[in-house]
Amino acid sequence: MKIPVITNELGFAITADLSQKGRTKLLEDIYATIKEENPQFYKQLQMTAYVTLQTGSERDQIYIEGVLEGMGLMYKIISSQMEADEMNKAWGSEGEKE
């Protein structure tokens, strides 16, 4: 399996979601989704944050917050694109039959 190519439409949808919900709410939703769909990945994010927040400098803490947000957004983008590709494939298959 390869990582999907991200479309402009998905980028626009994520940007609209960010504008509508705001950064904090969007990230809360993303982390809740990760926790539900991929608990081991969620645990790894938590462990990474915990260790850095306990042992790192203030600069390290700011850095890891940005890294975790970026990882969350990438998870959202990739999983959303995979879902869109699956739907397009299903609809495309239906359309070819007509």
C-alpha positions as CSV (number, residue, x, y, z in Angstrom):
1,M,0.0,0.0,0.0
2,K,1.3,3.4,-0.8
3,I,0.5,6.8,0.7
4,P,-2.2,8.5,-1.3
5,V,-1.6,11.7,-3.3
6,I,-3.4,14.5,-1.5
7,T,-5.9,16.4,-3.7
8,N,-6.6,20.2,-3.7
9,E,-10.2,19.5,-2.8
10,L,-9.1,17.7,0.4
11,G,-6.7,20.5,1.3
12,F,-9.6,23.0,0.9
13,A,-11.9,20.8,3.1
14,I,-9.3,20.6,5.9
15,T,-8.7,24.4,5.7
16,A,-12.4,25.0,5.9
17,D,-12.7,22.7,8.8
18,L,-9.9,24.5,10.5
19,S,-11.5,27.9,9.9
20,Q,-14.9,26.7,11.1
21,K,-13.8,24.8,14.2
22,G,-10.7,26.7,15.2
23,R,-7.3,25.1,15.8
24,T,-7.9,23.8,19.3
25,K,-11.3,22.1,18.5
26,L,-10.0,20.6,15.3
27,L,-7.0,19.1,17.1
28,E,-9.2,17.8,19.9
29,D,-11.3,16.1,17.2
30,I,-8.3,14.7,15.4
31,Y,-6.8,13.3,18.6
32,A,-10.1,11.7,19.6
33,T,-10.3,10.1,16.1
34,I,-6.7,8.8,16.4
35,K,-7.4,7.4,19.9
36,E,-10.4,5.5,18.5
37,E,-9.0,4.4,15.2
38,N,-5.4,3.8,16.1
39,P,-4.9,3.4,19.8
40,Q,-1.2,2.4,19.6
41,F,-0.3,5.5,17.6
42,Y,-2.2,7.6,20.1
43,K,-0.2,6.1,23.0
44,Q,3.0,6.8,21.1
45,L,2.0,10.5,20.7
46,Q,1.2,10.6,24.4
47,M,4.5,9.0,25.5
48,T,6.4,11.4,23.2
49,A,4.7,14.4,24.7
50,Y,5.0,13.2,28.3
51,V,8.8,12.4,28.0
52,T,9.5,15.7,26.3
53,L,7.4,17.8,28.7
54,Q,9.1,16.1,31.7
55,T,12.7,16.2,30.5
56,G,12.9,18.9,27.9
57,S,13.5,22.6,28.1
58,E,10.8,25.2,27.4
59,R,12.0,25.4,23.9
60,D,11.8,21.6,23.5
61,Q,8.2,21.7,24.9
62,I,7.2,24.3,22.3
63,Y,8.9,22.3,19.6
64,I,7.2,19.0,20.5
65,E,3.7,20.7,20.6
66,G,4.3,21.8,17.0
67,V,5.5,18.3,16.0
68,L,2.5,16.6,17.6
69,E,0.1,19.0,16.0
70,G,1.7,18.4,12.6
71,M,1.6,14.6,13.1
72,G,-2.1,14.9,14.0
73,L,-2.9,17.0,10.9
74,M,-0.9,14.6,8.7
75,Y,-2.9,11.7,10.1
76,K,-6.2,13.6,9.4
77,I,-5.1,14.5,5.9
78,I,-3.8,11.0,4.9
79,S,-6.8,9.1,6.4
80,S,-9.3,11.5,4.9
81,Q,-7.6,11.1,1.4
82,M,-7.7,7.3,1.8
83,E,-11.4,7.5,2.6
84,A,-12.1,9.8,-0.3
85,D,-10.1,7.5,-2.7
86,E,-12.1,4.5,-1.5
87,M,-15.4,6.3,-2.1
88,N,-14.2,7.5,-5.5
89,K,-13.2,4.0,-6.4
90,A,-16.6,2.6,-5.3
91,W,-18.5,5.4,-7.2
92,G,-16.3,5.0,-10.2
93,S,-17.0,1.3,-10.3
94,E,-20.8,2.0,-10.1
95,G,-20.5,4.7,-12.8
96,E,-18.8,2.3,-15.2
97,K,-21.6,-0.2,-14.9
98,E,-24.2,2.3,-16.1
